[in-house]
Amino acid sequence: MASFVADVHLAKLAKLLRLLGFDTLYFTYIEDEELLKISKDERRWIVTKDRALCTRAKRCLLIRAKDPKEQLEEVLEALHLTQCQPFSRCLVDNALLKAVPKEEVLAKIPPKVAQWCEEFQWCPECGRIYWKGSHYDRMKKFIDEVCG
C-alpha cells in the first residue's frame, strides 16, 4: 500500500488519505529539504502543489485541484489505488487504530453513545476514541464514491 507525506498546503487531503487507510504524514510546518529526505528515506510519495518541489523528488504527485475530494481522486487515479482500508488510522496523528472493548472506554465516551454503541476503536498515540456515530454514514458514502 502506498504511503505519503503531504506538504503544508494539503492538510485536508492528508486527512482524507488517512480516512481511507493510507499511511500519510503531515506537518503544519516543514522545509522542502525535510520533505525530500522523508520521501527518500521512507519511500513515501510527496503530495504537493509546489511544482519546483516535484521536480526535485523521485516520488512526487503534483496536485492541481483545489477541492479536497478532487485532490484525493487525483492521487488515487495517478497511482491506480483501489485497495482502501477505511477507518483504520487516526485522522489526527496517522497511528493505526486498535479495537477496544466498550468497558475500557466507558468513562471516556458520552453517556448517550454508551447506550447504543458497542464497537470502538482507540488511537494508541493520542488516546482519541472512534465509533460509528452520526457522521459514519456520510463518511462511508464518501469512501464508497472515491474507492468504488
N, CA, C and O atoms as a GROMACS GRO file, in nm:
protein
  592
    1MET      N    1   0.086  -0.119   0.000
    1MET     CA    2   0.000   0.000   0.000
    1MET      C    3   0.090   0.124   0.000
    1MET      O    4   0.191   0.129   0.070
    2ALA      N    5   0.052   0.222  -0.078
    2ALA     CA    6   0.130   0.345  -0.089
    2ALA      C    7   0.128   0.424   0.041
    2ALA      O    8   0.030   0.421   0.116
    3SER      N    9   0.237   0.494   0.066
    3SER     CA   10   0.243   0.584   0.181
    3SER      C   11   0.285   0.722   0.130
    3SER      O   12   0.348   0.735   0.025
    4PHE      N   13   0.247   0.825   0.208
    4PHE     CA   14   0.260   0.963   0.162
    4PHE      C   15   0.318   1.054   0.269
    4PHE      O   16   0.318   1.023   0.388
    5VAL      N   17   0.369   1.168   0.221
    5VAL     CA   18   0.399   1.281   0.308
    5VAL      C   19   0.342   1.402   0.234
    5VAL      O   20   0.377   1.427   0.119
    6ALA      N   21   0.255   1.476   0.301
    6ALA     CA   22   0.186   1.588   0.238
    6ALA      C   23   0.250   1.720   0.280
    6ALA      O   24   0.290   1.736   0.395
    7ASP      N   25   0.258   1.812   0.186
    7ASP     CA   26   0.313   1.942   0.222
    7ASP      C   27   0.209   2.024   0.300
    7ASP      O   28   0.094   1.984   0.312
    8VAL      N   29   0.252   2.137   0.351
    8VAL     CA   30   0.170   2.214   0.445
    8VAL      C   31   0.041   2.267   0.386
    8VAL      O   32  -0.048   2.307   0.461
    9HIS      N   33   0.028   2.269   0.255
    9HIS     CA   34  -0.091   2.323   0.191
    9HIS      C   35  -0.200   2.219   0.169
    9HIS      O   36  -0.306   2.250   0.114
   10LEU      N   37  -0.175   2.096   0.211
   10LEU     CA   38  -0.268   1.988   0.180
   10LEU      C   39  -0.316   1.913   0.305
   10LEU      O   40  -0.322   1.790   0.305
   11ALA      N   41  -0.350   1.987   0.408
   11ALA     CA   42  -0.396   1.925   0.534
   11ALA      C   43  -0.523   1.842   0.514
   11ALA      O   44  -0.534   1.732   0.567
   12LYS      N   45  -0.618   1.894   0.438
   12LYS     CA   46  -0.744   1.821   0.418
   12LYS      C   47  -0.721   1.695   0.336
   12LYS      O   48  -0.782   1.591   0.363
   13LEU      N   49  -0.634   1.702   0.238
   13LEU     CA   50  -0.602   1.584   0.160
   13LEU      C   51  -0.536   1.478   0.249
   13LEU      O   52  -0.569   1.360   0.239
   14ALA      N   53  -0.445   1.520   0.334
   14ALA     CA   54  -0.378   1.426   0.426
   14ALA      C   55  -0.482   1.355   0.513
   14ALA      O   56  -0.473   1.234   0.534
   15LYS      N   57  -0.578   1.429   0.562
   15LYS     CA   58  -0.682   1.370   0.647
   15LYS      C   59  -0.767   1.270   0.568
   15LYS      O   60  -0.803   1.164   0.620
   16LEU      N   61  -0.798   1.303   0.444
   16LEU     CA   62  -0.877   1.211   0.361
   16LEU      C   63  -0.799   1.085   0.327
   16LEU      O   64  -0.855   0.976   0.327
   17LEU      N   65  -0.670   1.098   0.300
   17LEU     CA   66  -0.588   0.980   0.275
   17LEU      C   67  -0.586   0.890   0.398
   17LEU      O   68  -0.593   0.768   0.386
   18ARG      N   69  -0.575   0.950   0.516
   18ARG     CA   70  -0.579   0.872   0.640
   18ARG      C   71  -0.714   0.804   0.658
   18ARG      O   72  -0.721   0.689   0.701
   19LEU      N   73  -0.822   0.875   0.624
   19LEU     CA   74  -0.956   0.818   0.634
   19LEU      C   75  -0.966   0.690   0.552
   19LEU      O   76  -1.032   0.594   0.593
   20LEU      N   77  -0.900   0.687   0.437
   20LEU     CA   78  -0.902   0.569   0.351
   20LEU      C   79  -0.802   0.462   0.395
   20LEU      O   80  -0.798   0.353   0.339
   21GLY      N   81  -0.720   0.494   0.496
   21GLY     CA   82  -0.627   0.396   0.550
   21GLY      C   83  -0.484   0.408   0.499
   21GLY      O   84  -0.401   0.322   0.528
   22PHE      N   85  -0.454   0.515   0.424
   22PHE     CA   86  -0.319   0.532   0.373
   22PHE      C   87  -0.230   0.601   0.476
   22PHE      O   88  -0.268   0.703   0.535
   23ASP      N   89  -0.114   0.545   0.497
   23ASP     CA   90  -0.014   0.599   0.589
   23ASP      C   91   0.031   0.734   0.533
   23ASP      O   92   0.101   0.740   0.432
   24THR      N   93  -0.010   0.842   0.600
   24THR     CA   94   0.014   0.977   0.549
   24THR      C   95   0.066   1.070   0.658
   24THR      O   96  -0.004   1.100   0.754
   25LEU      N   97   0.189   1.114   0.640
   25LEU     CA   98   0.248   1.211   0.733
   25LEU      C   99   0.208   1.351   0.689
   25LEU      O  100   0.197   1.381   0.570
   26TYR      N  101   0.186   1.436   0.789
   26TYR     CA  102   0.153   1.576   0.762
   26TYR      C  103   0.209   1.660   0.876
   26TYR      O  104   0.196   1.624   0.993
   27PHE      N  105   0.271   1.771   0.841
   27PHE     CA  106   0.328   1.861   0.939
   27PHE      C  107   0.277   2.002   0.909
   27PHE      O  108   0.269   2.041   0.793
   28THR      N  109   0.243   2.077   1.011
   28THR     CA  110   0.194   2.213   0.989
   28THR      C  111   0.305   2.304   0.939
   28THR      O  112   0.278   2.409   0.880
   29TYR      N  113   0.429   2.265   0.963
   29TYR     CA  114   0.543   2.338   0.908
   29TYR      C  115   0.654   2.239   0.882
   29TYR      O  116   0.692   2.162   0.970
   30ILE      N  117   0.707   2.241   0.760
   30ILE     CA  118   0.819   2.155   0.725
   30ILE      C  119   0.890   2.215   0.604
   30ILE      O  120   0.826   2.264   0.511
   31GLU      N  121   1.022   2.212   0.607
   31GLU     CA  122   1.102   2.262   0.495
   31GLU      C  123   1.101   2.160   0.382
   31GLU      O  124   1.086   2.040   0.405
   32ASP      N  125   1.117   2.209   0.260
   32ASP     CA  126   1.120   2.120   0.144
   32ASP      C  127   1.228   2.014   0.157
   32ASP      O  128   1.207   1.898   0.119
   33GLU      N  129   1.344   2.051   0.209
   33GLU     CA  130   1.454   1.955   0.223
   33GLU      C  131   1.414   1.838   0.313
   33GLU      O  132   1.450   1.724   0.286
   34GLU      N  133   1.340   1.867   0.418
   34GLU     CA  134   1.296   1.760   0.508
   34GLU      C  135   1.191   1.671   0.440
   34GLU      O  136   1.193   1.549   0.457
   35LEU      N  137   1.100   1.732   0.362
   35LEU     CA  138   1.004   1.652   0.286
   35LEU      C  139   1.076   1.556   0.191
   35LEU      O  140   1.042   1.439   0.182
   36LEU      N  141   1.176   1.608   0.123
   36LEU     CA  142   1.253   1.526   0.030
   36LEU      C  143   1.326   1.412   0.102
   36LEU      O  144   1.330   1.300   0.052
   37LYS      N  145   1.381   1.442   0.218
   37LYS     CA  146   1.452   1.340   0.296
   37LYS      C  147   1.356   1.230   0.344
   37LYS      O  148   1.386   1.112   0.332
   38ILE      N  149   1.242   1.271   0.396
   38ILE     CA  150   1.142   1.173   0.442
   38ILE      C  151   1.097   1.086   0.325
   38ILE      O  152   1.088   0.964   0.337
   39SER      N  153   1.069   1.150   0.213
   39SER     CA  154   1.024   1.076   0.095
   39SER      C  155   1.128   0.972   0.053
   39SER      O  156   1.093   0.857   0.026
   40LYS      N  157   1.252   1.011   0.050
   40LYS     CA  158   1.360   0.920   0.008
   40LYS      C  159   1.383   0.810   0.111
   40LYS      O  160   1.387   0.692   0.076
   41ASP      N  161   1.398   0.849   0.238
   41ASP     CA  162   1.432   0.752   0.343
   41ASP      C  163   1.320   0.652   0.368
   41ASP      O  164   1.346   0.535   0.396
   42GLU      N  165   1.194   0.698   0.359
   42GLU     CA  166   1.080   0.612   0.393
   42GLU      C  167   1.002   0.566   0.271
   42GLU      O  168   0.897   0.502   0.284
   43ARG      N  169   1.053   0.597   0.152
   43ARG     CA  170   0.987   0.558   0.027
   43ARG      C  171   0.841   0.603   0.023
   43ARG      O  172   0.751   0.526  -0.008
   44ARG      N  173   0.820   0.730   0.056
   44ARG     CA  174   0.686   0.789   0.056
   44ARG      C  175   0.669   0.879  -0.066
   44ARG      O  176   0.764   0.940  -0.114
   45TRP      N  177   0.548   0.886  -0.114
   45TRP     CA  178   0.513   0.981  -0.218
   45TRP      C  179   0.491   1.118  -0.155
   45TRP      O  180   0.421   1.129  -0.055
   46ILE      N  181   0.550   1.220  -0.212
   46ILE     CA  182   0.520   1.357  -0.170
   46ILE      C  183   0.395   1.399  -0.246
   46ILE      O  184   0.387   1.382  -0.368
   47VAL      N  185   0.298   1.454  -0.176
   47VAL     CA  186   0.183   1.517  -0.241
   47VAL      C  187   0.196   1.666  -0.214
   47VAL      O  188   0.204   1.709  -0.099
   48THR      N  189   0.198   1.744  -0.321
   48THR     CA  190   0.226   1.886  -0.309
   48THR      C  191   0.160   1.966  -0.420
   48THR      O  192   0.120   1.910  -0.522
   49LYS      N  193   0.149   2.095  -0.400
   49LYS     CA  194   0.106   2.187  -0.504
   49LYS      C  195   0.226   2.265  -0.558
   49LYS      O  196   0.211   2.352  -0.645
   50ASP      N  197   0.344   2.234  -0.507
   50ASP     CA  198   0.467   2.304  -0.539
   50ASP      C  199   0.539   2.236  -0.656
   50ASP      O  200   0.602   2.131  -0.639
   51ARG      N  201   0.528   2.295  -0.773
   51ARG     CA  202   0.587   2.238  -0.895
   51ARG      C  203   0.739   2.222  -0.881
   51ARG      O  204   0.795   2.120  -0.922
   52ALA      N  205   0.805   2.322  -0.824
   52ALA     CA  206   0.951   2.317  -0.810
   52ALA      C  207   0.993   2.201  -0.718
   52ALA      O  208   1.092   2.133  -0.746
   53LEU      N  209   0.920   2.180  -0.612
   53LEU     CA  210   0.950   2.068  -0.522
   53LEU      C  211   0.937   1.935  -0.597
   53LEU      O  212   1.021   1.846  -0.581
   54CYS      N  213   0.835   1.922  -0.677
   54CYS     CA  214   0.813   1.797  -0.751
   54CYS      C  215   0.927   1.767  -0.847
   54CYS      O  216   0.958   1.650  -0.871
   55THR      N  217   0.988   1.869  -0.902
   55THR     CA  218   1.098   1.844  -0.996
   55THR      C  219   1.221   1.787  -0.925
   55THR      O  220   1.308   1.729  -0.989
   56ARG      N  221   1.228   1.804  -0.793
   56ARG     CA  222   1.344   1.759  -0.717
   56ARG      C  223   1.322   1.623  -0.650
   56ARG      O  224   1.415   1.568  -0.591
   57ALA      N  225   1.202   1.569  -0.659
   57ALA     CA  226   1.170   1.445  -0.588
   57ALA      C  227   1.158   1.327  -0.683
   57ALA      O  228   1.116   1.342  -0.798
   58LYS      N  229   1.195   1.211  -0.633
   58LYS     CA  230   1.182   1.088  -0.712
   58LYS      C  231   1.036   1.044  -0.717
   58LYS      O  232   0.986   1.002  -0.821
   59ARG      N  233   0.968   1.053  -0.603
   59ARG     CA  234   0.827   1.014  -0.592
   59ARG      C  235   0.747   1.138  -0.554
   59ARG      O  236   0.748   1.180  -0.438
   60CYS      N  237   0.678   1.195  -0.650
   60CYS     CA  238   0.602   1.317  -0.620
   60CYS      C  239   0.478   1.325  -0.707
   60CYS      O  240   0.481   1.295  -0.826
   61LEU      N  241   0.370   1.366  -0.644
   61LEU     CA  242   0.246   1.391  -0.717
   61LEU      C  243   0.213   1.539  -0.706
   61LEU      O  244   0.191   1.591  -0.596
   62LEU      N  245   0.209   1.606  -0.818
   62LEU     CA  246   0.173   1.747  -0.822
   62LEU      C  247   0.022   1.756  -0.825
   62LEU      O  248  -0.042   1.711  -0.920
   63ILE      N  249  -0.035   1.813  -0.722
   63ILE     CA  250  -0.180   1.822  -0.707
   63ILE      C  251  -0.228   1.952  -0.770
   63ILE      O  252  -0.179   2.060  -0.737
   64ARG      N  253  -0.324   1.941  -0.859
   64ARG     CA  254  -0.374   2.059  -0.929
   64ARG      C  255  -0.509   2.107  -0.877
   64ARG      O  256  -0.536   2.227  -0.877
   65ALA      N  257  -0.592   2.016  -0.833
   65ALA     CA  258  -0.727   2.051  -0.789
   65ALA      C  259  -0.725   2.134  -0.661
   65ALA      O  260  -0.632   2.124  -0.581
   66LYS      N  261  -0.828   2.213  -0.644
   66LYS     CA  262  -0.844   2.291  -0.520
   66LYS      C  263  -0.933   2.218  -0.420
   66LYS      O  264  -0.912   2.228  -0.300
   67ASP      N  265  -1.032   2.148  -0.471
   67ASP     CA  266  -1.127   2.076  -0.386
   67ASP      C  267  -1.060   1.950  -0.329
   67ASP      O  268  -1.003   1.872  -0.405
   68PRO      N  269  -1.068   1.928  -0.196
   68PRO     CA  270  -1.003   1.811  -0.135
   68PRO      C  271  -1.048   1.677  -0.193
   68PRO      O  272  -0.965   1.587  -0.209
   69LYS      N  273  -1.175   1.662  -0.225
   69LYS     CA  274  -1.222   1.535  -0.284
   69LYS      C  275  -1.157   1.516  -0.421
   69LYS      O  276  -1.115   1.405  -0.454
   70GLU      N  277  -1.149   1.620  -0.500
   70GLU     CA  278  -1.086   1.611  -0.631
   70GLU      C  279  -0.936   1.585  -0.617
   70GLU      O  280  -0.878   1.514  -0.699
   71GLN      N  281  -0.874   1.642  -0.514
   71GLN     CA  282  -0.732   1.615  -0.488
   71GLN      C  283  -0.712   1.467  -0.458
   71GLN      O  284  -0.620   1.404  -0.511
   72LEU      N  285  -0.799   1.413  -0.375
   72LEU     CA  286  -0.792   1.271  -0.340
   72LEU      C  287  -0.809   1.184  -0.465
   72LEU      O  288  -0.736   1.087  -0.483
   73GLU      N  289  -0.903   1.220  -0.548
   73GLU     CA  290  -0.925   1.144  -0.672
   73GLU      C  291  -0.802   1.151  -0.762
   73GLU      O  292  -0.769   1.053  -0.829
   74GLU      N  293  -0.734   1.265  -0.765
   74GLU     CA  294  -0.609   1.277  -0.842
   74GLU      C  295  -0.507   1.175  -0.795
   74GLU      O  296  -0.444   1.106  -0.876
   75VAL      N  297  -0.489   1.166  -0.663
   75VAL     CA  298  -0.391   1.073  -0.606
   75VAL      C  299  -0.429   0.929  -0.638
   75VAL      O  300  -0.345   0.851  -0.684
   76LEU      N  301  -0.554   0.894  -0.614
   76LEU     CA  302  -0.599   0.756  -0.637
   76LEU      C  303  -0.583   0.717  -0.784
   76LEU      O  304  -0.539   0.606  -0.815
   77GLU      N  305  -0.618   0.808  -0.875
   77GLU     CA  306  -0.607   0.779  -1.018
   77GLU      C  307  -0.461   0.771  -1.063
   77GLU      O  308  -0.424   0.682  -1.139
   78ALA      N  309  -0.378   0.864  -1.016
   78ALA     CA  310  -0.238   0.867  -1.059
   78ALA      C  311  -0.163   0.741  -1.021
   78ALA      O  312  -0.078   0.694  -1.097
   79LEU      N  313  -0.194   0.686  -0.905
   79LEU     CA  314  -0.123   0.566  -0.857
   79LEU      C  315  -0.205   0.439  -0.873
   79LEU      O  316  -0.163   0.332  -0.828
   80HIS      N  317  -0.321   0.450  -0.936
   80HIS     CA  318  -0.410   0.335  -0.959
   80HIS      C  319  -0.441   0.264  -0.827
   80HIS      O  320  -0.435   0.141  -0.819
   81LEU      N  321  -0.473   0.342  -0.725
   81LEU     CA  322  -0.501   0.286  -0.592
   81LEU      C  323  -0.648   0.248  -0.582
   81LEU      O  324  -0.737   0.332  -0.597
   82THR      N  325  -0.672   0.122  -0.558
   82THR     CA  326  -0.809   0.073  -0.544
   82THR      C  327  -0.832   0.004  -0.411
   82THR      O  328  -0.946  -0.016  -0.370
   83GLN      N  329  -0.725  -0.032  -0.343
   83GLN     CA  330  -0.736  -0.101  -0.215
   83GLN      C  331  -0.733  -0.001  -0.100
   83GLN      O  332  -0.627   0.052  -0.065
   84CYS      N  333  -0.847   0.023  -0.042
   84CYS     CA  334  -0.857   0.115   0.072
   84CYS      C  335  -0.885   0.034   0.199
   84CYS      O  336  -0.947  -0.072   0.194
   85GLN      N  337  -0.838   0.084   0.311
   85GLN     CA  338  -0.867   0.024   0.441
   85GLN      C  339  -0.927   0.134   0.530
   85GLN      O  340  -0.864   0.179   0.626
   86PRO      N  341  -1.049   0.176   0.498
   86PRO     CA  342  -1.108   0.290   0.568
   86PRO      C  343  -1.124   0.267   0.718
   86PRO      O  344  -1.141   0.155   0.766
   87PHE      N  345  -1.117   0.379   0.789
   87PHE     CA  346  -1.136   0.381   0.934
   87PHE      C  347  -1.031   0.298   1.008
   87PHE      O  348  -1.059   0.244   1.115
   88SER      N  349  -0.911   0.289   0.953
   88SER     CA  350  -0.806   0.211   1.020
   88SER      C  351  -0.696   0.298   1.080
   88SER      O  352  -0.611   0.248   1.153
   89ARG      N  353  -0.698   0.430   1.051
   89ARG     CA  354  -0.596   0.522   1.102
   89ARG      C  355  -0.660   0.639   1.175
   89ARG      O  356  -0.771   0.680   1.144
   90CYS      N  357  -0.587   0.691   1.271
   90CYS     CA  358  -0.630   0.813   1.339
   90CYS      C  359  -0.622   0.928   1.238
   90CYS      O  360  -0.521   0.944   1.170
   91LEU      N  361  -0.728   1.005   1.230
   91LEU     CA  362  -0.732   1.117   1.136
   91LEU      C  363  -0.640   1.230   1.178
   91LEU      O  364  -0.602   1.314   1.096
   92VAL      N  365  -0.604   1.234   1.305
   92VAL     CA  366  -0.523   1.343   1.358
   92VAL      C  367  -0.374   1.313   1.352
   92VAL      O  368  -0.297   1.398   1.308
   93ASP      N  369  -0.332   1.193   1.395
   93ASP     CA  370  -0.188   1.167   1.403
   93ASP      C  371  -0.140   1.048   1.320
   93ASP      O  372  -0.022   1.013   1.325
   94ASN      N  373  -0.229   0.986   1.243
   94ASN     CA  374  -0.191   0.882   1.147
   94ASN      C  375  -0.165   0.744   1.209
   94ASN      O  376  -0.135   0.651   1.134
   95ALA      N  377  -0.174   0.728   1.339
   95ALA     CA  378  -0.147   0.599   1.402
   95ALA      C  379  -0.254   0.498   1.363
   95ALA      O  380  -0.369   0.534   1.337
   96LEU      N  381  -0.216   0.370   1.360
   96LEU     CA  382  -0.313   0.265   1.336
   96LEU      C  383  -0.405   0.252   1.457
   96LEU      O  384  -0.359   0.252   1.571
   97LEU      N  385  -0.535   0.242   1.431
   97LEU     CA  386  -0.633   0.230   1.539
   97LEU      C  387  -0.641   0.086   1.586
   97LEU      O  388  -0.614  -0.007   1.511
   98LYS      N  389  -0.679   0.070   1.712
   98LYS     CA  390  -0.693  -0.062   1.771
   98LYS      C  391  -0.836  -0.076   1.825
   98LYS      O  392  -0.890   0.016   1.885
   99ALA      N  393  -0.894  -0.193   1.802
   99ALA     CA  394  -1.026  -0.221   1.859
   99ALA      C  395  -1.011  -0.225   2.011
   99ALA      O  396  -0.912  -0.274   2.064
  100VAL      N  397  -1.112  -0.172   2.078
  100VAL     CA  398  -1.106  -0.167   2.224
  100VAL      C  399  -1.244  -0.202   2.279
  100VAL      O  400  -1.345  -0.155   2.226
  101PRO      N  401  -1.250  -0.283   2.385
  101PRO     CA  402  -1.379  -0.319   2.444
  101PRO      C  403  -1.450  -0.196   2.503
  101PRO      O  404  -1.386  -0.104   2.554
  102LYS      N  405  -1.579  -0.197   2.494
  102LYS     CA  406  -1.661  -0.087   2.545
  102LYS      C  407  -1.629  -0.056   2.691
  102LYS      O  408  -1.625   0.060   2.731
  103GLU      N  409  -1.606  -0.160   2.770
  103GLU     CA  410  -1.579  -0.142   2.914
  103GLU      C  411  -1.457  -0.053   2.938
  103GLU      O  412  -1.451   0.020   3.037
  104GLU      N  413  -1.359  -0.060   2.847
  104GLU     CA  414  -1.236   0.017   2.865
  104GLU      C  415  -1.251   0.165   2.830
  104GLU      O  416  -1.169   0.247   2.871
  105VAL      N  417  -1.354   0.199   2.755
  105VAL     CA  418  -1.372   0.339   2.714
  105VAL      C  419  -1.497   0.403   2.774
  105VAL      O  420  -1.525   0.520   2.748
  106LEU      N  421  -1.571   0.328   2.852
  106LEU     CA  422  -1.699   0.373   2.906
  106LEU      C  423  -1.690   0.509   2.975
  106LEU      O  424  -1.779   0.592   2.960
  107ALA      N  425  -1.585   0.531   3.049
  107ALA     CA  426  -1.571   0.658   3.123
  107ALA      C  427  -1.530   0.773   3.032
  107ALA      O  428  -1.534   0.889   3.074
  108LYS      N  429  -1.491   0.743   2.909
  108LYS     CA  430  -1.440   0.846   2.818
  108LYS      C  431  -1.535   0.881   2.704
  108LYS      O  432  -1.504   0.969   2.623
  109ILE      N  433  -1.649   0.814   2.697
  109ILE     CA  434  -1.743   0.840   2.589
  109ILE      C  435  -1.870   0.905   2.643
  109ILE      O  436  -1.902   0.889   2.761
  110PRO      N  437  -1.942   0.978   2.559
  110PRO     CA  438  -2.068   1.038   2.605
  110PRO      C  439  -2.168   0.931   2.648
  110PRO      O  440  -2.176   0.825   2.585
  111PRO      N  441  -2.244   0.956   2.753
  111PRO     CA  442  -2.342   0.857   2.802
  111PRO      C  443  -2.441   0.810   2.694
  111PRO      O  444  -2.476   0.693   2.690
  112LYS      N  445  -2.484   0.901   2.609
  112LYS     CA  446  -2.579   0.862   2.504
  112LYS      C  447  -2.515   0.763   2.406
  112LYS      O  448  -2.582   0.672   2.357
  113VAL      N  449  -2.388   0.780   2.378
  113VAL     CA  450  -2.317   0.687   2.289
  113VAL      C  451  -2.309   0.550   2.355
  113VAL      O  452  -2.326   0.447   2.289
  114ALA      N  453  -2.283   0.548   2.483
  114ALA     CA  454  -2.272   0.422   2.556
  114ALA      C  455  -2.402   0.343   2.552
  114ALA      O  456  -2.400   0.220   2.564
  115GLN      N  457  -2.514   0.411   2.536
  115GLN     CA  458  -2.644   0.343   2.534
  115GLN      C  459  -2.667   0.261   2.408
  115GLN      O  460  -2.738   0.161   2.411
  116TRP      N  461  -2.608   0.302   2.297
  116TRP     CA  462  -2.638   0.234   2.172
  116TRP      C  463  -2.518   0.173   2.098
  116TRP      O  464  -2.535   0.084   2.015
  117CYS      N  465  -2.399   0.220   2.126
  117CYS     CA  466  -2.283   0.176   2.050
  117CYS      C  467  -2.205   0.068   2.126
  117CYS      O  468  -2.185   0.077   2.247
  118GLU      N  469  -2.161  -0.034   2.052
  118GLU     CA  470  -2.087  -0.145   2.113
  118GLU      C  471  -1.945  -0.158   2.060
  118GLU      O  472  -1.862  -0.224   2.123
  119GLU      N  473  -1.915  -0.097   1.944
  119GLU     CA  474  -1.783  -0.112   1.883
  119GLU      C  475  -1.706   0.019   1.888
  119GLU      O  476  -1.757   0.125   1.852
  120PHE      N  477  -1.582   0.010   1.934
  120PHE     CA  478  -1.499   0.129   1.948
  120PHE      C  479  -1.357   0.100   1.900
  120PHE      O  480  -1.308  -0.012   1.907
  121GLN      N  481  -1.294   0.206   1.850
  121GLN     CA  482  -1.153   0.199   1.816
  121GLN      C  483  -1.082   0.310   1.892
  121GLN      O  484  -1.139   0.415   1.920
  122TRP      N  485  -0.956   0.284   1.923
  122TRP     CA  486  -0.878   0.374   2.006
  122TRP      C  487  -0.744   0.401   1.939
  122TRP      O  488  -0.684   0.312   1.881
  123CYS      N  489  -0.699   0.526   1.948
  123CYS     CA  490  -0.568   0.563   1.895
  123CYS      C  491  -0.466   0.552   2.008
  123CYS      O  492  -0.476   0.622   2.108
  124PRO      N  493  -0.367   0.465   1.992
  124PRO     CA  494  -0.267   0.448   2.098
  124PRO      C  495  -0.173   0.568   2.113
  124PRO      O  496  -0.103   0.580   2.214
  125GLU      N  497  -0.170   0.656   2.014
  125GLU     CA  498  -0.083   0.774   2.022
  125GLU      C  499  -0.149   0.889   2.099
  125GLU      O  500  -0.091   0.941   2.193
  126CYS      N  501  -0.269   0.928   2.058
  126CYS     CA  502  -0.332   1.046   2.117
  126CYS      C  503  -0.447   1.012   2.211
  126CYS      O  504  -0.496   1.100   2.283
  127GLY      N  505  -0.491   0.886   2.212
  127GLY     CA  506  -0.597   0.844   2.302
  127GLY      C  507  -0.738   0.872   2.252
  127GLY      O  508  -0.834   0.843   2.324
  128ARG      N  509  -0.753   0.927   2.132
  128ARG     CA  510  -0.887   0.952   2.079
  128ARG      C  511  -0.962   0.822   2.063
  128ARG      O  512  -0.903   0.717   2.036
  129ILE      N  513  -1.093   0.831   2.080
  129ILE     CA  514  -1.179   0.714   2.066
  129ILE      C  515  -1.272   0.739   1.948
  129ILE      O  516  -1.330   0.847   1.935
  130TYR      N  517  -1.285   0.639   1.864
  130TYR     CA  518  -1.370   0.649   1.745
  130TYR      C  519  -1.482   0.546   1.754
  130TYR      O  520  -1.464   0.436   1.805
  131TRP      N  521  -1.601   0.585   1.702
  131TRP     CA  522  -1.714   0.495   1.692
  131TRP      C  523  -1.798   0.536   1.572
  131TRP      O  524  -1.781   0.645   1.518
  132LYS      N  525  -1.889   0.449   1.533
  132LYS     CA  526  -1.973   0.475   1.417
  132LYS      C  527  -2.093   0.561   1.458
  132LYS      O  528  -2.203   0.511   1.480
  133GLY      N  529  -2.066   0.691   1.468
  133GLY     CA  530  -2.169   0.785   1.509
  133GLY      C  531  -2.249   0.838   1.391
  133GLY      O  532  -2.252   0.777   1.284
  134SER      N  533  -2.311   0.951   1.412
  134SER     CA  534  -2.399   1.010   1.310
  134SER      C  535  -2.324   1.046   1.183
  134SER      O  536  -2.383   1.050   1.076
  135HIS      N  537  -2.197   1.073   1.193
  135HIS     CA  538  -2.114   1.109   1.078
  135HIS      C  539  -2.072   0.988   0.995
  135HIS      O  540  -2.028   1.004   0.881
  136TYR      N  541  -2.084   0.869   1.050
  136TYR     CA  542  -2.033   0.748   0.985
  136TYR      C  543  -2.096   0.725   0.847
  136TYR      O  544  -2.023   0.698   0.751
  137ASP      N  545  -2.227   0.735   0.836
  137ASP     CA  546  -2.294   0.708   0.708
  137ASP      C  547  -2.247   0.805   0.600
  137ASP      O  548  -2.227   0.766   0.486
  138ARG      N  549  -2.229   0.931   0.637
  138ARG     CA  550  -2.183   1.032   0.542
  138ARG      C  551  -2.040   0.999   0.497
  138ARG      O  552  -2.008   1.008   0.379
  139MET      N  553  -1.956   0.963   0.592
  139MET     CA  554  -1.817   0.929   0.560
  139MET      C  555  -1.811   0.801   0.475
  139MET      O  556  -1.731   0.793   0.382
  140LYS      N  557  -1.893   0.703   0.508
  140LYS     CA  558  -1.897   0.576   0.433
  140LYS      C  559  -1.942   0.602   0.290
  140LYS      O  560  -1.888   0.542   0.196
  141LYS      N  561  -2.038   0.689   0.271
  141LYS     CA  562  -2.086   0.722   0.137
  141LYS      C  563  -1.972   0.788   0.057
  141LYS      O  564  -1.950   0.755  -0.060
  142PHE      N  565  -1.900   0.879   0.121
  142PHE     CA  566  -1.785   0.943   0.056
  142PHE      C  567  -1.681   0.839   0.017
  142PHE      O  568  -1.631   0.842  -0.096
  143ILE      N  569  -1.649   0.748   0.107
  143ILE     CA  570  -1.549   0.645   0.080
  143ILE      C  571  -1.593   0.557  -0.037
  143ILE      O  572  -1.513   0.524  -0.125
  144ASP      N  573  -1.721   0.519  -0.038
  144ASP     CA  574  -1.772   0.437  -0.148
  144ASP      C  575  -1.762   0.510  -0.281
  144ASP      O  576  -1.736   0.447  -0.384
  145GLU      N  577  -1.782   0.641  -0.280
  145GLU     CA  578  -1.773   0.720  -0.404
  145GLU      C  579  -1.630   0.724  -0.457
  145GLU      O  580  -1.609   0.714  -0.578
  146VAL      N  581  -1.533   0.738  -0.370
  146VAL     CA  582  -1.396   0.753  -0.417
  146VAL      C  583  -1.321   0.621  -0.431
  146VAL      O  584  -1.229   0.610  -0.513
  147CYS      N  585  -1.357   0.521  -0.353
  147CYS     CA  586  -1.289   0.392  -0.360
  147CYS      C  587  -1.363   0.288  -0.442
  147CYS      O  588  -1.307   0.184  -0.479
  148GLY      N  589  -1.487   0.315  -0.471
  148GLY     CA  590  -1.563   0.222  -0.555
  148GLY      C  591  -1.623   0.106  -0.482
  148GLY      O  592  -1.689   0.022  -0.542
   0.00000   0.00000   0.00000
